[in-house]
């Protein structure tokens, strides 16, 4: 009954593909949500935004 095994493998393959697609979609959505939270927090606190981006303000450091 090797034909029965082949059908089962195809069903398993389809299920596996569906699960993988769901995982990719979940990951994409979570990345978008994290990016939105990061953008939102930067808008609320400009000091945080300045730390993440290049700043034209003079920096106090060991070479000053």
C-alpha positions in Angstrom: 0.0 0.0 0.0 2.6 2.5 -0.9 0.0 4.7 -2.6 -1.6 5.4 0.7 1.7 6.6 2.1 2.2 8.9 -0.8 -1.2 10.6 -0.2 -0.3 11.0 3.5 3.0 12.6 2.6 1.3 15.0 0.3 -1.2 16.0 3.0 1.6 16.4 5.5 3.5 18.5 3.0 0.5 20.8 2.5 0.0 21.1 6.2 3.7 21.8 6.7 3.6 24.5 4.0 0.5 26.1 5.6 2.2 26.1 9.0 5.4 27.6 7.6 3.3 30.3 5.8 1.6 31.1 9.1 4.9 31.4 10.9 6.3 33.7 8.3 3.1 35.9 8.5 3.3 36.0 12.3 7.0 36.9 12.2 6.3 39.7 9.7 3.4 41.1 11.8 5.5 41.0 15.0 8.4 42.8 13.3 5.9 45.5 12.1 4.5 45.9 15.6 7.9 46.2 17.1 8.9 48.8 14.5 5.7 50.8 15.2 6.4 50.7 19.0 10.0 51.9 18.4 8.8 54.7 16.1 6.1 55.7 18.6 8.5 55.8 21.6 10.9 57.9 19.5 8.1 60.5 18.8 7.2 60.6 22.5 10.7 61.1 23.8 13.0 63.1 21.4 16.0 62.3 23.6 15.7 58.7 22.6 15.5 59.6 19.0 18.6 61.7 19.2 20.5 58.8 20.8 19.6 56.4 17.9 20.4 58.9 15.1 23.4 61.1 14.2 23.5 64.2 16.3 25.0 67.6 15.4 25.3 68.6 19.0 28.8 68.5 20.5 29.5 65.4 22.5 31.5 65.3 25.7 34.0 62.5 25.4 37.5 61.5 26.4 38.9 63.5 23.4 37.3 66.8 24.4 
